[in-house]
């Protein structure tokens, strides 16, 4: 559910007209990336993924969070 929240909040935020609305949905999407981190650990402990896959996916989540932060910070530079 958290992974879907990342994509759906980015999409909804992108469809909004005000900076405040966009920022809100982008912030929720960024929070959802953090929500995924403990879920990866649960998946590892239950044997669904191994330690290497856990580390790889955590790295990707960190990259995604940075990209979303860039979107949020970039809102201040836009005239929308």
N, CA, C and O atoms as a Maestro MAE file, in Angstrom:
{
 s_m_m2io_version
 :::
 2.0.0
}

f_m_ct {
 s_m_title
 :::
 protein
 m_atom[320] {
  # First column is atom index #
  i_m_mmod_type
  r_m_x_coord
  r_m_y_coord
  r_m_z_coord
  i_m_residue_number
  s_m_chain_name
  s_m_pdb_residue_name
  s_m_pdb_atom_name
  i_m_atomic_number
  :::
  1 25 0.823 -1.198 0.000 1 A "UNK " " N  " 7
  2 3 0.000 0.000 0.000 1 A "UNK " " CA " 6
  3 2 0.866 1.259 0.000 1 A "UNK " " C  " 6
  4 15 0.544 2.232 -0.682 1 A "UNK " " O  " 8
  5 25 1.950 1.245 0.753 2 A "UNK " " N  " 7
  6 3 2.816 2.428 0.832 2 A "UNK " " CA " 6
  7 2 3.470 2.725 -0.515 2 A "UNK " " C  " 6
  8 15 3.621 3.888 -0.890 2 A "UNK " " O  " 8
  9 25 3.857 1.676 -1.244 3 A "UNK " " N  " 7
  10 3 4.487 1.913 -2.545 3 A "UNK " " CA " 6
  11 2 3.495 2.518 -3.527 3 A "UNK " " C  " 6
  12 15 3.858 3.385 -4.321 3 A "UNK " " O  " 8
  13 25 2.256 2.072 -3.480 4 A "UNK " " N  " 7
  14 3 1.230 2.666 -4.342 4 A "UNK " " CA " 6
  15 2 0.972 4.114 -3.964 4 A "UNK " " C  " 6
  16 15 0.678 4.944 -4.824 4 A "UNK " " O  " 8
  17 25 1.081 4.416 -2.685 5 A "UNK " " N  " 7
  18 3 0.874 5.780 -2.214 5 A "UNK " " CA " 6
  19 2 1.906 6.738 -2.802 5 A "UNK " " C  " 6
  20 15 1.593 7.896 -3.079 5 A "UNK " " O  " 8
  21 25 3.127 6.262 -2.991 6 A "UNK " " N  " 7
  22 3 4.163 7.109 -3.593 6 A "UNK " " CA " 6
  23 2 3.701 7.556 -4.974 6 A "UNK " " C  " 6
  24 15 3.658 8.750 -5.272 6 A "UNK " " O  " 8
  25 25 3.356 6.583 -5.812 7 A "UNK " " N  " 7
  26 3 2.974 6.891 -7.192 7 A "UNK " " CA " 6
  27 2 1.683 7.699 -7.278 7 A "UNK " " C  " 6
  28 15 1.600 8.661 -8.041 7 A "UNK " " O  " 8
  29 25 0.684 7.314 -6.503 8 A "UNK " " N  " 7
  30 3 -0.604 8.000 -6.623 8 A "UNK " " CA " 6
  31 2 -0.549 9.428 -6.088 8 A "UNK " " C  " 6
  32 15 -1.201 10.316 -6.638 8 A "UNK " " O  " 8
  33 25 0.210 9.660 -5.035 9 A "UNK " " N  " 7
  34 3 0.322 11.029 -4.520 9 A "UNK " " CA " 6
  35 2 1.150 11.910 -5.441 9 A "UNK " " C  " 6
  36 15 0.871 13.103 -5.564 9 A "UNK " " O  " 8
  37 25 2.162 11.348 -6.089 10 A "UNK " " N  " 7
  38 3 2.905 12.127 -7.082 10 A "UNK " " CA " 6
  39 2 1.993 12.504 -8.243 10 A "UNK " " C  " 6
  40 15 2.017 13.641 -8.715 10 A "UNK " " O  " 8
  41 25 1.194 11.550 -8.701 11 A "UNK " " N  " 7
  42 3 0.280 11.824 -9.811 11 A "UNK " " CA " 6
  43 2 -0.758 12.871 -9.424 11 A "UNK " " C  " 6
  44 15 -1.020 13.806 -10.180 11 A "UNK " " O  " 8
  45 25 -1.341 12.709 -8.252 12 A "UNK " " N  " 7
  46 3 -2.362 13.668 -7.829 12 A "UNK " " CA " 6
  47 2 -1.764 15.052 -7.607 12 A "UNK " " C  " 6
  48 15 -2.363 16.058 -7.986 12 A "UNK " " O  " 8
  49 25 -0.587 15.106 -6.995 13 A "UNK " " N  " 7
  50 3 0.070 16.391 -6.784 13 A "UNK " " CA " 6
  51 2 0.389 17.085 -8.092 13 A "UNK " " C  " 6
  52 15 0.268 18.304 -8.207 13 A "UNK " " O  " 8
  53 25 0.797 16.301 -9.074 14 A "UNK " " N  " 7
  54 3 1.129 16.868 -10.375 14 A "UNK " " CA " 6
  55 2 -0.104 17.440 -11.071 14 A "UNK " " C  " 6
  56 15 0.009 18.328 -11.916 14 A "UNK " " O  " 8
  57 25 -1.268 16.932 -10.717 15 A "UNK " " N  " 7
  58 3 -2.498 17.429 -11.315 15 A "UNK " " CA " 6
  59 2 -3.103 18.621 -10.599 15 A "UNK " " C  " 6
  60 15 -4.112 19.166 -11.046 15 A "UNK " " O  " 8
  61 25 -2.511 19.027 -9.514 16 A "UNK " " N  " 7
  62 3 -3.027 20.171 -8.748 16 A "UNK " " CA " 6
  63 2 -2.493 21.480 -9.312 16 A "UNK " " C  " 6
  64 15 -1.456 21.510 -9.975 16 A "UNK " " O  " 8
  65 25 -3.217 22.559 -9.038 17 A "UNK " " N  " 7
  66 3 -2.864 23.849 -9.616 17 A "UNK " " CA " 6
  67 2 -2.077 24.753 -8.679 17 A "UNK " " C  " 6
  68 15 -1.286 25.575 -9.142 17 A "UNK " " O  " 8
  69 25 -2.274 24.619 -7.382 18 A "UNK " " N  " 7
  70 3 -1.564 25.518 -6.471 18 A "UNK " " CA " 6
  71 2 -0.304 24.854 -5.924 18 A "UNK " " C  " 6
  72 15 -0.228 23.630 -5.810 18 A "UNK " " O  " 8
  73 25 0.666 25.672 -5.595 19 A "UNK " " N  " 7
  74 3 1.906 25.162 -4.998 19 A "UNK " " CA " 6
  75 2 1.631 24.444 -3.687 19 A "UNK " " C  " 6
  76 15 2.227 23.405 -3.400 19 A "UNK " " O  " 8
  77 25 0.728 25.001 -2.895 20 A "UNK " " N  " 7
  78 3 0.420 24.397 -1.593 20 A "UNK " " CA " 6
  79 2 -0.158 22.994 -1.767 20 A "UNK " " C  " 6
  80 15 0.219 22.072 -1.044 20 A "UNK " " O  " 8
  81 25 -1.072 22.831 -2.725 21 A "UNK " " N  " 7
  82 3 -1.638 21.507 -2.978 21 A "UNK " " CA " 6
  83 2 -0.569 20.542 -3.475 21 A "UNK " " C  " 6
  84 15 -0.477 19.405 -3.012 21 A "UNK " " O  " 8
  85 25 0.232 21.010 -4.418 22 A "UNK " " N  " 7
  86 3 1.300 20.147 -4.937 22 A "UNK " " CA " 6
  87 2 2.254 19.740 -3.831 22 A "UNK " " C  " 6
  88 15 2.600 18.565 -3.705 22 A "UNK " " O  " 8
  89 25 2.677 20.700 -3.032 23 A "UNK " " N  " 7
  90 3 3.610 20.420 -1.934 23 A "UNK " " CA " 6
  91 2 3.019 19.379 -0.979 23 A "UNK " " C  " 6
  92 15 3.719 18.467 -0.538 23 A "UNK " " O  " 8
  93 25 1.749 19.516 -0.667 24 A "UNK " " N  " 7
  94 3 1.089 18.585 0.243 24 A "UNK " " CA " 6
  95 2 1.165 17.147 -0.282 24 A "UNK " " C  " 6
  96 15 1.563 16.240 0.450 24 A "UNK " " O  " 8
  97 25 0.790 16.940 -1.531 25 A "UNK " " N  " 7
  98 3 0.796 15.586 -2.079 25 A "UNK " " CA " 6
  99 2 2.218 15.058 -2.269 25 A "UNK " " C  " 6
  100 15 2.469 13.872 -2.054 25 A "UNK " " O  " 8
  101 25 3.147 15.925 -2.669 26 A "UNK " " N  " 7
  102 3 4.535 15.484 -2.807 26 A "UNK " " CA " 6
  103 2 5.121 15.117 -1.445 26 A "UNK " " C  " 6
  104 15 5.904 14.174 -1.337 26 A "UNK " " O  " 8
  105 25 4.741 15.860 -0.412 27 A "UNK " " N  " 7
  106 3 5.223 15.560 0.944 27 A "UNK " " CA " 6
  107 2 4.676 14.221 1.432 27 A "UNK " " C  " 6
  108 15 5.392 13.453 2.075 27 A "UNK " " O  " 8
  109 25 3.434 13.947 1.132 28 A "UNK " " N  " 7
  110 3 2.859 12.647 1.496 28 A "UNK " " CA " 6
  111 2 3.601 11.530 0.762 28 A "UNK " " C  " 6
  112 15 3.899 10.490 1.350 28 A "UNK " " O  " 8
  113 25 3.897 11.742 -0.512 29 A "UNK " " N  " 7
  114 3 4.636 10.737 -1.290 29 A "UNK " " CA " 6
  115 2 6.011 10.484 -0.678 29 A "UNK " " C  " 6
  116 15 6.454 9.340 -0.584 29 A "UNK " " O  " 8
  117 25 6.680 11.553 -0.263 30 A "UNK " " N  " 7
  118 3 8.002 11.391 0.362 30 A "UNK " " CA " 6
  119 2 7.876 10.620 1.673 30 A "UNK " " C  " 6
  120 15 8.712 9.767 1.973 30 A "UNK " " O  " 8
  121 25 6.854 10.908 2.444 31 A "UNK " " N  " 7
  122 3 6.629 10.167 3.682 31 A "UNK " " CA " 6
  123 2 6.370 8.692 3.421 31 A "UNK " " C  " 6
  124 15 6.778 7.836 4.206 31 A "UNK " " O  " 8
  125 25 5.699 8.400 2.329 32 A "UNK " " N  " 7
  126 3 5.424 7.002 1.992 32 A "UNK " " CA " 6
  127 2 6.705 6.241 1.668 32 A "UNK " " C  " 6
  128 15 6.781 5.034 1.893 32 A "UNK " " O  " 8
  129 25 7.713 6.938 1.140 33 A "UNK " " N  " 7
  130 3 8.994 6.250 0.907 33 A "UNK " " CA " 6
  131 2 9.595 5.814 2.236 33 A "UNK " " C  " 6
  132 15 10.180 4.735 2.331 33 A "UNK " " O  " 8
  133 25 9.452 6.644 3.254 34 A "UNK " " N  " 7
  134 3 9.973 6.288 4.578 34 A "UNK " " CA " 6
  135 2 9.154 5.163 5.206 34 A "UNK " " C  " 6
  136 15 9.682 4.354 5.969 34 A "UNK " " O  " 8
  137 25 7.882 5.119 4.887 35 A "UNK " " N  " 7
  138 3 7.013 4.063 5.397 35 A "UNK " " CA " 6
  139 2 7.421 2.699 4.836 35 A "UNK " " C  " 6
  140 15 7.209 1.672 5.481 35 A "UNK " " O  " 8
  141 25 7.998 2.689 3.652 36 A "UNK " " N  " 7
  142 3 8.410 1.429 3.019 36 A "UNK " " CA " 6
  143 2 9.629 0.799 3.686 36 A "UNK " " C  " 6
  144 15 9.794 -0.419 3.632 36 A "UNK " " O  " 8
  145 25 10.475 1.595 4.307 37 A "UNK " " N  " 7
  146 3 11.733 1.084 4.879 37 A "UNK " " CA " 6
  147 2 11.497 -0.022 5.907 37 A "UNK " " C  " 6
  148 15 12.088 -1.092 5.765 37 A "UNK " " O  " 8
  149 25 10.673 0.174 6.926 38 A "UNK " " N  " 7
  150 3 10.473 -0.926 7.875 38 A "UNK " " CA " 6
  151 2 9.754 -2.120 7.251 38 A "UNK " " C  " 6
  152 15 9.915 -3.250 7.710 38 A "UNK " " O  " 8
  153 25 8.966 -1.873 6.210 39 A "UNK " " N  " 7
  154 3 8.291 -2.982 5.542 39 A "UNK " " CA " 6
  155 2 9.292 -3.880 4.826 39 A "UNK " " C  " 6
  156 15 9.093 -5.091 4.737 39 A "UNK " " O  " 8
  157 25 10.368 -3.285 4.318 40 A "UNK " " N  " 7
  158 3 11.432 -4.088 3.714 40 A "UNK " " CA " 6
  159 2 12.083 -4.990 4.753 40 A "UNK " " C  " 6
  160 15 12.396 -6.148 4.474 40 A "UNK " " O  " 8
  161 25 12.281 -4.457 5.940 41 A "UNK " " N  " 7
  162 3 12.882 -5.261 7.010 41 A "UNK " " CA " 6
  163 2 11.955 -6.407 7.408 41 A "UNK " " C  " 6
  164 15 12.418 -7.518 7.669 41 A "UNK " " O  " 8
  165 25 10.670 -6.147 7.453 42 A "UNK " " N  " 7
  166 3 9.702 -7.209 7.742 42 A "UNK " " CA " 6
  167 2 9.783 -8.288 6.656 42 A "UNK " " C  " 6
  168 15 9.795 -9.482 6.954 42 A "UNK " " O  " 8
  169 25 9.838 -7.854 5.402 43 A "UNK " " N  " 7
  170 3 9.936 -8.805 4.289 43 A "UNK " " CA " 6
  171 2 11.217 -9.631 4.381 43 A "UNK " " C  " 6
  172 15 11.203 -10.826 4.086 43 A "UNK " " O  " 8
  173 25 12.320 -9.008 4.788 44 A "UNK " " N  " 7
  174 3 13.582 -9.735 4.933 44 A "UNK " " CA " 6
  175 2 13.487 -10.755 6.056 44 A "UNK " " C  " 6
  176 15 13.895 -11.905 5.892 44 A "UNK " " O  " 8
  177 25 12.954 -10.342 7.179 45 A "UNK " " N  " 7
  178 3 12.857 -11.246 8.330 45 A "UNK " " CA " 6
  179 2 11.927 -12.427 8.060 45 A "UNK " " C  " 6
  180 15 12.109 -13.512 8.612 45 A "UNK " " O  " 8
  181 25 10.946 -12.207 7.218 46 A "UNK " " N  " 7
  182 3 10.022 -13.300 6.890 46 A "UNK " " CA " 6
  183 2 10.534 -14.158 5.732 46 A "UNK " " C  " 6
  184 15 9.895 -15.138 5.349 46 A "UNK " " O  " 8
  185 25 11.681 -13.787 5.182 47 A "UNK " " N  " 7
  186 3 12.285 -14.590 4.130 47 A "UNK " " CA " 6
  187 2 11.792 -14.299 2.724 47 A "UNK " " C  " 6
  188 15 12.075 -15.066 1.803 47 A "UNK " " O  " 8
  189 25 11.060 -13.205 2.538 48 A "UNK " " N  " 7
  190 3 10.575 -12.853 1.211 48 A "UNK " " CA " 6
  191 2 11.684 -12.258 0.343 48 A "UNK " " C  " 6
  192 15 11.694 -12.439 -0.875 48 A "UNK " " O  " 8
  193 25 12.610 -11.552 0.974 49 A "UNK " " N  " 7
  194 3 13.768 -10.994 0.268 49 A "UNK " " CA " 6
  195 2 15.010 -11.271 1.107 49 A "UNK " " C  " 6
  196 15 14.931 -11.452 2.322 49 A "UNK " " O  " 8
  197 25 16.171 -11.300 0.429 50 A "UNK " " N  " 7
  198 3 17.410 -11.513 1.177 50 A "UNK " " CA " 6
  199 2 18.021 -10.172 1.576 50 A "UNK " " C  " 6
  200 15 17.516 -9.106 1.224 50 A "UNK " " O  " 8
  201 25 19.118 -10.257 2.315 51 A "UNK " " N  " 7
  202 3 19.770 -9.054 2.846 51 A "UNK " " CA " 6
  203 2 20.224 -8.113 1.727 51 A "UNK " " C  " 6
  204 15 20.095 -6.895 1.845 51 A "UNK " " O  " 8
  205 25 20.754 -8.682 0.647 52 A "UNK " " N  " 7
  206 3 21.217 -7.866 -0.474 52 A "UNK " " CA " 6
  207 2 20.089 -7.112 -1.155 52 A "UNK " " C  " 6
  208 15 20.228 -5.934 -1.485 52 A "UNK " " O  " 8
  209 25 18.975 -7.791 -1.364 53 A "UNK " " N  " 7
  210 3 17.816 -7.144 -1.984 53 A "UNK " " CA " 6
  211 2 17.266 -6.054 -1.076 53 A "UNK " " C  " 6
  212 15 16.854 -4.994 -1.549 53 A "UNK " " O  " 8
  213 25 17.260 -6.314 0.225 54 A "UNK " " N  " 7
  214 3 16.818 -5.310 1.193 54 A "UNK " " CA " 6
  215 2 17.664 -4.050 1.047 54 A "UNK " " C  " 6
  216 15 17.128 -2.944 0.966 54 A "UNK " " O  " 8
  217 25 18.981 -4.215 1.014 55 A "UNK " " N  " 7
  218 3 19.888 -3.069 0.898 55 A "UNK " " CA " 6
  219 2 19.680 -2.333 -0.423 55 A "UNK " " C  " 6
  220 15 19.669 -1.103 -0.459 55 A "UNK " " O  " 8
  221 25 19.516 -3.091 -1.505 56 A "UNK " " N  " 7
  222 3 19.324 -2.479 -2.820 56 A "UNK " " CA " 6
  223 2 18.030 -1.663 -2.868 56 A "UNK " " C  " 6
  224 15 18.011 -0.545 -3.382 56 A "UNK " " O  " 8
  225 25 16.974 -2.223 -2.338 57 A "UNK " " N  " 7
  226 3 15.691 -1.517 -2.350 57 A "UNK " " CA " 6
  227 2 15.700 -0.300 -1.430 57 A "UNK " " C  " 6
  228 15 15.075 0.716 -1.734 57 A "UNK " " O  " 8
  229 25 16.407 -0.402 -0.309 58 A "UNK " " N  " 7
  230 3 16.537 0.769 0.582 58 A "UNK " " CA " 6
  231 2 17.263 1.905 -0.130 58 A "UNK " " C  " 6
  232 15 16.880 3.069 -0.011 58 A "UNK " " O  " 8
  233 25 18.314 1.559 -0.868 59 A "UNK " " N  " 7
  234 3 19.056 2.569 -1.630 59 A "UNK " " CA " 6
  235 2 18.149 3.232 -2.658 59 A "UNK " " C  " 6
  236 15 18.183 4.451 -2.830 59 A "UNK " " O  " 8
  237 25 17.342 2.433 -3.335 60 A "UNK " " N  " 7
  238 3 16.424 2.996 -4.329 60 A "UNK " " CA " 6
  239 2 15.386 3.902 -3.673 60 A "UNK " " C  " 6
  240 15 15.031 4.945 -4.222 60 A "UNK " " O  " 8
  241 25 14.903 3.504 -2.504 61 A "UNK " " N  " 7
  242 3 13.950 4.360 -1.786 61 A "UNK " " CA " 6
  243 2 14.587 5.686 -1.387 61 A "UNK " " C  " 6
  244 15 13.940 6.732 -1.450 61 A "UNK " " O  " 8
  245 25 15.855 5.646 -0.974 62 A "UNK " " N  " 7
  246 3 16.562 6.889 -0.636 62 A "UNK " " CA " 6
  247 2 16.673 7.790 -1.857 62 A "UNK " " C  " 6
  248 15 16.498 9.004 -1.752 62 A "UNK " " O  " 8
  249 25 16.963 7.201 -3.020 63 A "UNK " " N  " 7
  250 3 17.061 7.978 -4.256 63 A "UNK " " CA " 6
  251 2 15.709 8.589 -4.619 63 A "UNK " " C  " 6
  252 15 15.631 9.750 -5.019 63 A "UNK " " O  " 8
  253 25 14.660 7.806 -4.476 64 A "UNK " " N  " 7
  254 3 13.310 8.305 -4.769 64 A "UNK " " CA " 6
  255 2 12.953 9.452 -3.830 64 A "UNK " " C  " 6
  256 15 12.399 10.462 -4.263 64 A "UNK " " O  " 8
  257 25 13.269 9.298 -2.548 65 A "UNK " " N  " 7
  258 3 12.983 10.363 -1.574 65 A "UNK " " CA " 6
  259 2 13.725 11.645 -1.945 65 A "UNK " " C  " 6
  260 15 13.175 12.738 -1.816 65 A "UNK " " O  " 8
  261 25 14.970 11.516 -2.405 66 A "UNK " " N  " 7
  262 3 15.737 12.698 -2.824 66 A "UNK " " CA " 6
  263 2 15.105 13.354 -4.045 66 A "UNK " " C  " 6
  264 15 15.049 14.580 -4.132 66 A "UNK " " O  " 8
  265 25 14.630 12.542 -4.988 67 A "UNK " " N  " 7
  266 3 13.980 13.103 -6.173 67 A "UNK " " CA " 6
  267 2 12.702 13.847 -5.793 67 A "UNK " " C  " 6
  268 15 12.420 14.926 -6.315 67 A "UNK " " O  " 8
  269 25 11.941 13.263 -4.884 68 A "UNK " " N  " 7
  270 3 10.708 13.923 -4.443 68 A "UNK " " CA " 6
  271 2 11.040 15.214 -3.694 68 A "UNK " " C  " 6
  272 15 10.343 16.216 -3.848 68 A "UNK " " O  " 8
  273 25 12.090 15.193 -2.895 69 A "UNK " " N  " 7
  274 3 12.526 16.426 -2.218 69 A "UNK " " CA " 6
  275 2 12.884 17.492 -3.238 69 A "UNK " " C  " 6
  276 15 12.606 18.673 -3.032 69 A "UNK " " O  " 8
  277 25 13.500 17.079 -4.337 70 A "UNK " " N  " 7
  278 3 13.815 18.017 -5.411 70 A "UNK " " CA " 6
  279 2 12.558 18.625 -6.012 70 A "UNK " " C  " 6
  280 15 12.525 19.816 -6.321 70 A "UNK " " O  " 8
  281 25 11.527 17.812 -6.177 71 A "UNK " " N  " 7
  282 3 10.250 18.339 -6.672 71 A "UNK " " CA " 6
  283 2 9.677 19.375 -5.713 71 A "UNK " " C  " 6
  284 15 9.201 20.432 -6.126 71 A "UNK " " O  " 8
  285 25 9.734 19.048 -4.428 72 A "UNK " " N  " 7
  286 3 9.197 19.959 -3.413 72 A "UNK " " CA " 6
  287 2 9.992 21.263 -3.403 72 A "UNK " " C  " 6
  288 15 9.413 22.350 -3.410 72 A "UNK " " O  " 8
  289 25 11.307 21.150 -3.388 73 A "UNK " " N  " 7
  290 3 12.147 22.351 -3.371 73 A "UNK " " CA " 6
  291 2 12.014 23.151 -4.656 73 A "UNK " " C  " 6
  292 15 12.121 24.377 -4.635 73 A "UNK " " O  " 8
  293 25 11.782 22.477 -5.766 74 A "UNK " " N  " 7
  294 3 11.636 23.154 -7.048 74 A "UNK " " CA " 6
  295 2 10.352 23.956 -7.171 74 A "UNK " " C  " 6
  296 15 10.245 24.832 -8.029 74 A "UNK " " O  " 8
  297 25 9.384 23.665 -6.325 75 A "UNK " " N  " 7
  298 3 8.125 24.416 -6.386 75 A "UNK " " CA " 6
  299 2 8.343 25.900 -6.125 75 A "UNK " " C  " 6
  300 15 7.631 26.742 -6.672 75 A "UNK " " O  " 8
  301 25 9.316 26.217 -5.296 76 A "UNK " " N  " 7
  302 3 9.577 27.618 -4.969 76 A "UNK " " CA " 6
  303 2 10.161 28.385 -6.151 76 A "UNK " " C  " 6
  304 15 10.107 29.614 -6.186 76 A "UNK " " O  " 8
  305 25 10.718 27.660 -7.115 77 A "UNK " " N  " 7
  306 3 11.333 28.305 -8.273 77 A "UNK " " CA " 6
  307 2 10.386 28.404 -9.464 77 A "UNK " " C  " 6
  308 15 10.762 28.912 -10.520 77 A "UNK " " O  " 8
  309 25 9.156 27.917 -9.293 78 A "UNK " " N  " 7
  310 3 8.197 27.917 -10.394 78 A "UNK " " CA " 6
  311 2 7.170 29.027 -10.202 78 A "UNK " " C  " 6
  312 15 6.931 29.483 -9.084 78 A "UNK " " O  " 8
  313 25 6.579 29.445 -11.290 79 A "UNK " " N  " 7
  314 3 5.579 30.507 -11.244 79 A "UNK " " CA " 6
  315 2 4.154 29.973 -11.106 79 A "UNK " " C  " 6
  316 15 3.199 30.749 -11.141 79 A "UNK " " O  " 8
  317 25 4.005 28.676 -10.952 80 A "UNK " " N  " 7
  318 3 2.668 28.069 -10.846 80 A "UNK " " CA " 6
  319 2 2.045 28.419 -9.518 80 A "UNK " " C  " 6
  320 15 0.921 28.005 -9.235 80 A "UNK " " O  " 8
  :::
 }
 m_bond[319] {
  # First column is bond index #
  i_m_from
  i_m_to
  i_m_order
  :::
  1 1 2 1
  2 2 3 1
  3 3 4 2
  4 3 5 1
  5 5 6 1
  6 6 7 1
  7 7 8 2
  8 7 9 1
  9 9 10 1
  10 10 11 1
  11 11 12 2
  12 11 13 1
  13 13 14 1
  14 14 15 1
  15 15 16 2
  16 15 17 1
  17 17 18 1
  18 18 19 1
  19 19 20 2
  20 19 21 1
  21 21 22 1
  22 22 23 1
  23 23 24 2
  24 23 25 1
  25 25 26 1
  26 26 27 1
  27 27 28 2
  28 27 29 1
  29 29 30 1
  30 30 31 1
  31 31 32 2
  32 31 33 1
  33 33 34 1
  34 34 35 1
  35 35 36 2
  36 35 37 1
  37 37 38 1
  38 38 39 1
  39 39 40 2
  40 39 41 1
  41 41 42 1
  42 42 43 1
  43 43 44 2
  44 43 45 1
  45 45 46 1
  46 46 47 1
  47 47 48 2
  48 47 49 1
  49 49 50 1
  50 50 51 1
  51 51 52 2
  52 51 53 1
  53 53 54 1
  54 54 55 1
  55 55 56 2
  56 55 57 1
  57 57 58 1
  58 58 59 1
  59 59 60 2
  60 59 61 1
  61 61 62 1
  62 62 63 1
  63 63 64 2
  64 63 65 1
  65 65 66 1
  66 66 67 1
  67 67 68 2
  68 67 69 1
  69 69 70 1
  70 70 71 1
  71 71 72 2
  72 71 73 1
  73 73 74 1
  74 74 75 1
  75 75 76 2
  76 75 77 1
  77 77 78 1
  78 78 79 1
  79 79 80 2
  80 79 81 1
  81 81 82 1
  82 82 83 1
  83 83 84 2
  84 83 85 1
  85 85 86 1
  86 86 87 1
  87 87 88 2
  88 87 89 1
  89 89 90 1
  90 90 91 1
  91 91 92 2
  92 91 93 1
  93 93 94 1
  94 94 95 1
  95 95 96 2
  96 95 97 1
  97 97 98 1
  98 98 99 1
  99 99 100 2
  100 99 101 1
  101 101 102 1
  102 102 103 1
  103 103 104 2
  104 103 105 1
  105 105 106 1
  106 106 107 1
  107 107 108 2
  108 107 109 1
  109 109 110 1
  110 110 111 1
  111 111 112 2
  112 111 113 1
  113 113 114 1
  114 114 115 1
  115 115 116 2
  116 115 117 1
  117 117 118 1
  118 118 119 1
  119 119 120 2
  120 119 121 1
  121 121 122 1
  122 122 123 1
  123 123 124 2
  124 123 125 1
  125 125 126 1
  126 126 127 1
  127 127 128 2
  128 127 129 1
  129 129 130 1
  130 130 131 1
  131 131 132 2
  132 131 133 1
  133 133 134 1
  134 134 135 1
  135 135 136 2
  136 135 137 1
  137 137 138 1
  138 138 139 1
  139 139 140 2
  140 139 141 1
  141 141 142 1
  142 142 143 1
  143 143 144 2
  144 143 145 1
  145 145 146 1
  146 146 147 1
  147 147 148 2
  148 147 149 1
  149 149 150 1
  150 150 151 1
  151 151 152 2
  152 151 153 1
  153 153 154 1
  154 154 155 1
  155 155 156 2
  156 155 157 1
  157 157 158 1
  158 158 159 1
  159 159 160 2
  160 159 161 1
  161 161 162 1
  162 162 163 1
  163 163 164 2
  164 163 165 1
  165 165 166 1
  166 166 167 1
  167 167 168 2
  168 167 169 1
  169 169 170 1
  170 170 171 1
  171 171 172 2
  172 171 173 1
  173 173 174 1
  174 174 175 1
  175 175 176 2
  176 175 177 1
  177 177 178 1
  178 178 179 1
  179 179 180 2
  180 179 181 1
  181 181 182 1
  182 182 183 1
  183 183 184 2
  184 183 185 1
  185 185 186 1
  186 186 187 1
  187 187 188 2
  188 187 189 1
  189 189 190 1
  190 190 191 1
  191 191 192 2
  192 191 193 1
  193 193 194 1
  194 194 195 1
  195 195 196 2
  196 195 197 1
  197 197 198 1
  198 198 199 1
  199 199 200 2
  200 199 201 1
  201 201 202 1
  202 202 203 1
  203 203 204 2
  204 203 205 1
  205 205 206 1
  206 206 207 1
  207 207 208 2
  208 207 209 1
  209 209 210 1
  210 210 211 1
  211 211 212 2
  212 211 213 1
  213 213 214 1
  214 214 215 1
  215 215 216 2
  216 215 217 1
  217 217 218 1
  218 218 219 1
  219 219 220 2
  220 219 221 1
  221 221 222 1
  222 222 223 1
  223 223 224 2
  224 223 225 1
  225 225 226 1
  226 226 227 1
  227 227 228 2
  228 227 229 1
  229 229 230 1
  230 230 231 1
  231 231 232 2
  232 231 233 1
  233 233 234 1
  234 234 235 1
  235 235 236 2
  236 235 237 1
  237 237 238 1
  238 238 239 1
  239 239 240 2
  240 239 241 1
  241 241 242 1
  242 242 243 1
  243 243 244 2
  244 243 245 1
  245 245 246 1
  246 246 247 1
  247 247 248 2
  248 247 249 1
  249 249 250 1
  250 250 251 1
  251 251 252 2
  252 251 253 1
  253 253 254 1
  254 254 255 1
  255 255 256 2
  256 255 257 1
  257 257 258 1
  258 258 259 1
  259 259 260 2
  260 259 261 1
  261 261 262 1
  262 262 263 1
  263 263 264 2
  264 263 265 1
  265 265 266 1
  266 266 267 1
  267 267 268 2
  268 267 269 1
  269 269 270 1
  270 270 271 1
  271 271 272 2
  272 271 273 1
  273 273 274 1
  274 274 275 1
  275 275 276 2
  276 275 277 1
  277 277 278 1
  278 278 279 1
  279 279 280 2
  280 279 281 1
  281 281 282 1
  282 282 283 1
  283 283 284 2
  284 283 285 1
  285 285 286 1
  286 286 287 1
  287 287 288 2
  288 287 289 1
  289 289 290 1
  290 290 291 1
  291 291 292 2
  292 291 293 1
  293 293 294 1
  294 294 295 1
  295 295 296 2
  296 295 297 1
  297 297 298 1
  298 298 299 1
  299 299 300 2
  300 299 301 1
  301 301 302 1
  302 302 303 1
  303 303 304 2
  304 303 305 1
  305 305 306 1
  306 306 307 1
  307 307 308 2
  308 307 309 1
  309 309 310 1
  310 310 311 1
  311 311 312 2
  312 311 313 1
  313 313 314 1
  314 314 315 1
  315 315 316 2
  316 315 317 1
  317 317 318 1
  318 318 319 1
  319 319 320 2
  :::
 }
}
